[in-house]
Amino acid sequence: MGKIAATYDLMPESTDVPLESIVGSIDGIIPNGVSIIQTKVEPVAFGLKKVVVGFIIDDSDETIGTQLEDGLRSIEGVENVECTSSALL
């Protein structure tokens, strides 16, 4: 198999959620075979911001995408996880 570059948006539950704690939690939840290539905070609307995370995913394990998304959803303060782009490398 190959590698996939994927970008995910992590939406916080509210404007009161400290985005730094979300970013700090990402390293601890990613499965083996996934590496972070970037994290940034972007404005959404009305003071709400989101965390945008780029990953390189080794797709030799067919369940790795599900494991990654389940881990991202488990981060305290994250309301929604959405894959906004993916491309085979």
N, CA, C and O atoms as a GROMACS GRO file, in nm:
protein
  356
    1MET      N    1   0.085  -0.117   0.000
    1MET     CA    2   0.000   0.000   0.000
    1MET      C    3   0.089   0.124   0.000
    1MET      O    4   0.210   0.115  -0.023
    2GLY      N    5   0.028   0.238   0.026
    2GLY     CA    6   0.104   0.362   0.021
    2GLY      C    7   0.081   0.450   0.141
    2GLY      O    8   0.044   0.404   0.249
    3LYS      N    9   0.105   0.575   0.118
    3LYS     CA   10   0.083   0.674   0.224
    3LYS      C   11  -0.020   0.775   0.176
    3LYS      O   12  -0.033   0.802   0.056
    4ILE      N   13  -0.093   0.828   0.272
    4ILE     CA   14  -0.199   0.925   0.244
    4ILE      C   15  -0.169   1.052   0.321
    4ILE      O   16  -0.135   1.047   0.439
    5ALA      N   17  -0.183   1.165   0.255
    5ALA     CA   18  -0.180   1.295   0.323
    5ALA      C   19  -0.325   1.334   0.347
    5ALA      O   20  -0.405   1.336   0.253
    6ALA      N   21  -0.358   1.364   0.471
    6ALA     CA   22  -0.497   1.398   0.505
    6ALA      C   23  -0.499   1.519   0.597
    6ALA      O   24  -0.411   1.538   0.680
    7THR      N   25  -0.603   1.601   0.580
    7THR     CA   26  -0.624   1.718   0.664
    7THR      C   27  -0.757   1.702   0.734
    7THR      O   28  -0.858   1.667   0.673
    8TYR      N   29  -0.757   1.730   0.864
    8TYR     CA   30  -0.877   1.720   0.946
    8TYR      C   31  -0.905   1.853   1.015
    8TYR      O   32  -0.813   1.922   1.060
    9ASP      N   33  -1.033   1.888   1.022
    9ASP     CA   34  -1.079   2.001   1.102
    9ASP      C   35  -1.135   1.948   1.232
    9ASP      O   36  -1.218   1.857   1.232
   10LEU      N   37  -1.090   2.005   1.344
   10LEU     CA   38  -1.141   1.970   1.475
   10LEU      C   39  -1.218   2.091   1.528
   10LEU      O   40  -1.158   2.195   1.555
   11MET      N   41  -1.348   2.076   1.542
   11MET     CA   42  -1.432   2.186   1.590
   11MET      C   43  -1.451   2.172   1.741
   11MET      O   44  -1.491   2.066   1.789
   12PRO      N   45  -1.424   2.279   1.815
   12PRO     CA   46  -1.443   2.273   1.960
   12PRO      C   47  -1.590   2.282   1.997
   12PRO      O   48  -1.674   2.324   1.917
   13GLU      N   49  -1.621   2.242   2.120
   13GLU     CA   50  -1.759   2.247   2.169
   13GLU      C   51  -1.809   2.391   2.182
   13GLU      O   52  -1.928   2.416   2.164
   14SER      N   53  -1.719   2.484   2.214
   14SER     CA   54  -1.758   2.625   2.230
   14SER      C   55  -1.634   2.712   2.219
   14SER      O   56  -1.522   2.663   2.205
   15THR      N   57  -1.656   2.843   2.226
   15THR     CA   58  -1.544   2.937   2.223
   15THR      C   59  -1.464   2.934   2.354
   15THR      O   60  -1.355   2.989   2.361
   16ASP      N   61  -1.519   2.869   2.457
   16ASP     CA   62  -1.451   2.860   2.587
   16ASP      C   63  -1.347   2.749   2.593
   16ASP      O   64  -1.268   2.745   2.687
   17VAL      N   65  -1.346   2.660   2.496
   17VAL     CA   66  -1.251   2.548   2.496
   17VAL      C   67  -1.112   2.601   2.458
   17VAL      O   68  -1.097   2.662   2.352
   18PRO      N   69  -1.012   2.576   2.542
   18PRO     CA   70  -0.876   2.620   2.508
   18PRO      C   71  -0.818   2.534   2.395
   18PRO      O   72  -0.793   2.415   2.413
   19LEU      N   73  -0.798   2.595   2.280
   19LEU     CA   74  -0.751   2.520   2.163
   19LEU      C   75  -0.611   2.464   2.182
   19LEU      O   76  -0.575   2.364   2.120
   20GLU      N   77  -0.531   2.528   2.267
   20GLU     CA   78  -0.397   2.478   2.294
   20GLU      C   79  -0.404   2.339   2.359
   20GLU      O   80  -0.317   2.255   2.334
   21SER      N   81  -0.505   2.315   2.440
   21SER     CA   82  -0.517   2.183   2.504
   21SER      C   83  -0.558   2.077   2.401
   21SER      O   84  -0.516   1.961   2.412
   22ILE      N   85  -0.638   2.115   2.302
   22ILE     CA   86  -0.672   2.022   2.195
   22ILE      C   87  -0.546   1.986   2.116
   22ILE      O   88  -0.518   1.869   2.093
   23VAL      N   89  -0.472   2.088   2.075
   23VAL     CA   90  -0.349   2.066   1.999
   23VAL      C   91  -0.251   1.980   2.079
   23VAL      O   92  -0.188   1.890   2.023
   24GLY      N   93  -0.239   2.006   2.208
   24GLY     CA   94  -0.148   1.932   2.293
   24GLY      C   95  -0.188   1.786   2.313
   24GLY      O   96  -0.104   1.703   2.346
   25SER      N   97  -0.315   1.755   2.293
   25SER     CA   98  -0.364   1.618   2.312
   25SER      C   99  -0.348   1.530   2.189
   25SER      O  100  -0.356   1.407   2.200
   26ILE      N  101  -0.325   1.588   2.075
   26ILE     CA  102  -0.323   1.512   1.949
   26ILE      C  103  -0.212   1.408   1.947
   26ILE      O  104  -0.236   1.293   1.908
   27ASP      N  105  -0.091   1.446   1.990
   27ASP     CA  106   0.022   1.352   1.989
   27ASP      C  107  -0.009   1.223   2.066
   27ASP      O  108   0.036   1.115   2.027
   28GLY      N  109  -0.083   1.235   2.175
   28GLY     CA  110  -0.109   1.120   2.260
   28GLY      C  111  -0.214   1.024   2.209
   28GLY      O  112  -0.227   0.914   2.262
   29ILE      N  113  -0.289   1.062   2.106
   29ILE     CA  114  -0.398   0.976   2.060
   29ILE      C  115  -0.375   0.915   1.922
   29ILE      O  116  -0.448   0.824   1.882
   30ILE      N  117  -0.274   0.962   1.850
   30ILE     CA  118  -0.258   0.910   1.713
   30ILE      C  119  -0.200   0.768   1.716
   30ILE      O  120  -0.109   0.740   1.793
   31PRO      N  121  -0.254   0.680   1.632
   31PRO     CA  122  -0.204   0.543   1.627
   31PRO      C  123  -0.069   0.533   1.557
   31PRO      O  124  -0.027   0.625   1.487
   32ASN      N  125  -0.001   0.420   1.577
   32ASN     CA  126   0.124   0.394   1.504
   32ASN      C  127   0.094   0.395   1.355
   32ASN      O  128  -0.008   0.344   1.310
   33GLY      N  129   0.185   0.454   1.278
   33GLY     CA  130   0.166   0.462   1.135
   33GLY      C  131   0.108   0.596   1.091
   33GLY      O  132   0.086   0.618   0.972
   34VAL      N  133   0.085   0.686   1.187
   34VAL     CA  134   0.034   0.820   1.156
   34VAL      C  135   0.131   0.922   1.213
   34VAL      O  136   0.176   0.909   1.327
   35SER      N  137   0.165   1.023   1.133
   35SER     CA  138   0.251   1.130   1.183
   35SER      C  139   0.185   1.265   1.151
   35SER      O  140   0.116   1.281   1.051
   36ILE      N  141   0.209   1.359   1.239
   36ILE     CA  142   0.153   1.494   1.222
   36ILE      C  143   0.250   1.575   1.138
   36ILE      O  144   0.371   1.576   1.165
   37ILE      N  145   0.198   1.644   1.036
   37ILE     CA  146   0.284   1.730   0.956
   37ILE      C  147   0.258   1.877   0.984
   37ILE      O  148   0.344   1.961   0.957
   38GLN      N  149   0.139   1.910   1.037
   38GLN     CA  150   0.113   2.049   1.074
   38GLN      C  151  -0.009   2.059   1.163
   38GLN      O  152  -0.101   1.977   1.155
   39THR      N  153  -0.010   2.161   1.246
   39THR     CA  154  -0.129   2.198   1.322
   39THR      C  155  -0.139   2.350   1.316
   39THR      O  156  -0.038   2.420   1.324
   40LYS      N  157  -0.260   2.399   1.302
   40LYS     CA  158  -0.282   2.544   1.305
   40LYS      C  159  -0.424   2.572   1.351
   40LYS      O  160  -0.512   2.486   1.345
   41VAL      N  161  -0.444   2.692   1.398
   41VAL     CA  162  -0.575   2.737   1.443
   41VAL      C  163  -0.625   2.839   1.342
   41VAL      O  164  -0.554   2.933   1.307
   42GLU      N  165  -0.748   2.819   1.295
   42GLU     CA  166  -0.807   2.909   1.196
   42GLU      C  167  -0.942   2.960   1.246
   42GLU      O  168  -1.015   2.887   1.312
   43PRO      N  169  -0.976   3.085   1.215
   43PRO     CA  170  -1.107   3.137   1.253
   43PRO      C  171  -1.218   3.074   1.170
   43PRO      O  172  -1.198   3.040   1.053
   44VAL      N  173  -1.335   3.058   1.232
   44VAL     CA  174  -1.452   3.005   1.162
   44VAL      C  175  -1.553   3.117   1.144
   44VAL      O  176  -1.578   3.162   1.032
   45ALA      N  177  -1.613   3.164   1.256
   45ALA     CA  178  -1.710   3.274   1.252
   45ALA      C  179  -1.747   3.312   1.395
   45ALA      O  180  -1.744   3.229   1.486
   46PHE      N  181  -1.781   3.437   1.413
   46PHE     CA  182  -1.833   3.487   1.541
   46PHE      C  183  -1.744   3.450   1.659
   46PHE      O  184  -1.794   3.416   1.766
   47GLY      N  185  -1.614   3.458   1.641
   47GLY     CA  186  -1.520   3.429   1.749
   47GLY      C  187  -1.485   3.283   1.765
   47GLY      O  188  -1.394   3.249   1.841
   48LEU      N  189  -1.554   3.194   1.694
   48LEU     CA  190  -1.523   3.052   1.701
   48LEU      C  191  -1.402   3.021   1.612
   48LEU      O  192  -1.391   3.073   1.501
   49LYS      N  193  -1.314   2.937   1.664
   49LYS     CA  194  -1.196   2.894   1.587
   49LYS      C  195  -1.193   2.743   1.583
   49LYS      O  196  -1.257   2.677   1.665
   50LYS      N  197  -1.119   2.689   1.487
   50LYS     CA  198  -1.104   2.544   1.473
   50LYS      C  199  -0.957   2.510   1.467
   50LYS      O  200  -0.873   2.594   1.434
   51VAL      N  201  -0.927   2.385   1.498
   51VAL     CA  202  -0.791   2.332   1.486
   51VAL      C  203  -0.785   2.254   1.355
   51VAL      O  204  -0.868   2.167   1.330
   52VAL      N  205  -0.687   2.286   1.272
   52VAL     CA  206  -0.665   2.215   1.146
   52VAL      C  207  -0.537   2.134   1.161
   52VAL      O  208  -0.432   2.188   1.197
   53VAL      N  209  -0.546   2.004   1.134
   53VAL     CA  210  -0.431   1.915   1.153
   53VAL      C  211  -0.404   1.838   1.024
   53VAL      O  212  -0.495   1.782   0.964
   54GLY      N  213  -0.278   1.837   0.984
   54GLY     CA  214  -0.236   1.759   0.868
   54GLY      C  215  -0.162   1.634   0.914
   54GLY      O  216  -0.079   1.640   1.004
   55PHE      N  217  -0.193   1.523   0.851
   55PHE     CA  218  -0.132   1.395   0.886
   55PHE      C  219  -0.076   1.326   0.763
   55PHE      O  220  -0.124   1.347   0.651
   56ILE      N  221   0.027   1.244   0.784
   56ILE     CA  222   0.070   1.145   0.686
   56ILE      C  223   0.030   1.010   0.746
   56ILE      O  224   0.069   0.978   0.859
   57ILE      N  225  -0.048   0.932   0.671
   57ILE     CA  226  -0.103   0.807   0.721
   57ILE      C  227  -0.052   0.692   0.636
   57ILE      O  228  -0.064   0.694   0.513
   58ASP      N  229   0.006   0.592   0.702
   58ASP     CA  230   0.048   0.469   0.634
   58ASP      C  231  -0.075   0.380   0.624
   58ASP      O  232  -0.125   0.330   0.725
   59ASP      N  233  -0.124   0.359   0.504
   59ASP     CA  234  -0.251   0.287   0.488
   59ASP      C  235  -0.236   0.136   0.474
   59ASP      O  236  -0.325   0.069   0.421
   60SER      N  237  -0.124   0.080   0.521
   60SER     CA  238  -0.108  -0.065   0.516
   60SER      C  239  -0.205  -0.136   0.611
   60SER      O  240  -0.236  -0.253   0.592
   61ASP      N  241  -0.253  -0.065   0.713
   61ASP     CA  242  -0.355  -0.116   0.805
   61ASP      C  243  -0.488  -0.052   0.766
   61ASP      O  244  -0.504   0.070   0.774
   62GLU      N  245  -0.582  -0.134   0.724
   62GLU     CA  246  -0.710  -0.080   0.674
   62GLU      C  247  -0.792  -0.009   0.781
   62GLU      O  248  -0.881   0.068   0.747
   63THR      N  249  -0.764  -0.033   0.908
   63THR     CA  250  -0.842   0.028   1.016
   63THR      C  251  -0.779   0.156   1.071
   63THR      O  252  -0.834   0.217   1.162
   64ILE      N  253  -0.666   0.195   1.016
   64ILE     CA  254  -0.593   0.308   1.075
   64ILE      C  255  -0.671   0.440   1.067
   64ILE      O  256  -0.663   0.522   1.158
   65GLY      N  257  -0.746   0.460   0.960
   65GLY     CA  258  -0.826   0.582   0.948
   65GLY      C  259  -0.933   0.589   1.055
   65GLY      O  260  -0.955   0.695   1.115
   66THR      N  261  -0.999   0.478   1.080
   66THR     CA  262  -1.101   0.472   1.184
   66THR      C  263  -1.038   0.494   1.321
   66THR      O  264  -1.094   0.565   1.404
   67GLN      N  265  -0.922   0.433   1.344
   67GLN     CA  266  -0.852   0.451   1.472
   67GLN      C  267  -0.816   0.598   1.493
   67GLN      O  268  -0.832   0.651   1.604
   68LEU      N  269  -0.768   0.664   1.388
   68LEU     CA  270  -0.731   0.805   1.398
   68LEU      C  271  -0.853   0.891   1.429
   68LEU      O  272  -0.849   0.973   1.520
   69GLU      N  273  -0.960   0.872   1.354
   69GLU     CA  274  -1.080   0.953   1.375
   69GLU      C  275  -1.142   0.928   1.512
   69GLU      O  276  -1.188   1.022   1.577
   70ASP      N  277  -1.143   0.804   1.558
   70ASP     CA  278  -1.194   0.774   1.693
   70ASP      C  279  -1.109   0.844   1.799
   70ASP      O  280  -1.162   0.898   1.896
   71GLY      N  281  -0.979   0.843   1.779
   71GLY     CA  282  -0.889   0.911   1.873
   71GLY      C  283  -0.912   1.061   1.874
   71GLY      O  284  -0.916   1.122   1.981
   72LEU      N  285  -0.928   1.121   1.757
   72LEU     CA  286  -0.952   1.265   1.750
   72LEU      C  287  -1.084   1.301   1.818
   72LEU      O  288  -1.093   1.403   1.887
   73ARG      N  289  -1.186   1.219   1.798
   73ARG     CA  290  -1.317   1.244   1.862
   73ARG      C  291  -1.310   1.230   2.014
   73ARG      O  292  -1.392   1.288   2.085
   74SER      N  293  -1.213   1.154   2.063
   74SER     CA  294  -1.203   1.130   2.208
   74SER      C  295  -1.137   1.246   2.282
   74SER      O  296  -1.139   1.248   2.405
   75ILE      N  297  -1.080   1.341   2.211
   75ILE     CA  298  -1.013   1.454   2.276
   75ILE      C  299  -1.118   1.542   2.345
   75ILE      O  300  -1.218   1.580   2.286
   76GLU      N  301  -1.091   1.572   2.471
   76GLU     CA  302  -1.183   1.653   2.549
   76GLU      C  303  -1.198   1.792   2.485
   76GLU      O  304  -1.098   1.857   2.452
   77GLY      N  305  -1.323   1.835   2.469
   77GLY     CA  306  -1.351   1.966   2.412
   77GLY      C  307  -1.378   1.965   2.263
   77GLY      O  308  -1.420   2.066   2.207
   78VAL      N  309  -1.354   1.851   2.196
   78VAL     CA  310  -1.378   1.840   2.052
   78VAL      C  311  -1.522   1.794   2.029
   78VAL      O  312  -1.564   1.689   2.078
   79GLU      N  313  -1.596   1.874   1.953
   79GLU     CA  314  -1.736   1.840   1.924
   79GLU      C  315  -1.748   1.764   1.792
   79GLU      O  316  -1.829   1.672   1.781
   80ASN      N  317  -1.668   1.803   1.692
   80ASN     CA  318  -1.683   1.744   1.560
   80ASN      C  319  -1.546   1.727   1.494
   80ASN      O  320  -1.457   1.810   1.510
   81VAL      N  321  -1.531   1.617   1.419
   81VAL     CA  322  -1.408   1.587   1.344
   81VAL      C  323  -1.448   1.566   1.200
   81VAL      O  324  -1.539   1.488   1.170
   82GLU      N  325  -1.380   1.635   1.108
   82GLU     CA  326  -1.413   1.621   0.966
   82GLU      C  327  -1.284   1.614   0.884
   82GLU      O  328  -1.196   1.698   0.896
   83CYS      N  329  -1.277   1.512   0.799
   83CYS     CA  330  -1.166   1.502   0.704
   83CYS      C  331  -1.198   1.594   0.588
   83CYS      O  332  -1.296   1.572   0.516
   84THR      N  333  -1.118   1.698   0.569
   84THR     CA  334  -1.147   1.797   0.465
   84THR      C  335  -1.071   1.771   0.336
   84THR      O  336  -1.109   1.822   0.230
   85SER      N  337  -0.964   1.692   0.343
   85SER     CA  338  -0.893   1.655   0.219
   85SER      C  339  -0.807   1.532   0.245
   85SER      O  340  -0.761   1.508   0.357
   86SER      N  341  -0.787   1.455   0.139
   86SER     CA  342  -0.696   1.342   0.146
   86SER      C  343  -0.644   1.315   0.006
   86SER      O  344  -0.715   1.331  -0.093
   87ALA      N  345  -0.518   1.273  -0.001
   87ALA     CA  346  -0.456   1.244  -0.130
   87ALA      C  347  -0.353   1.133  -0.111
   87ALA      O  348  -0.279   1.130  -0.013
   88LEU      N  349  -0.349   1.044  -0.206
   88LEU     CA  350  -0.250   0.936  -0.205
   88LEU      C  351  -0.114   0.995  -0.244
   88LEU      O  352  -0.104   1.069  -0.342
   89LEU      N  353  -0.012   0.961  -0.168
   89LEU     CA  354   0.123   1.011  -0.199
   89LEU      C  355   0.200   0.910  -0.280
   89LEU      O  356   0.315   0.935  -0.316
   0.00000   0.00000   0.00000
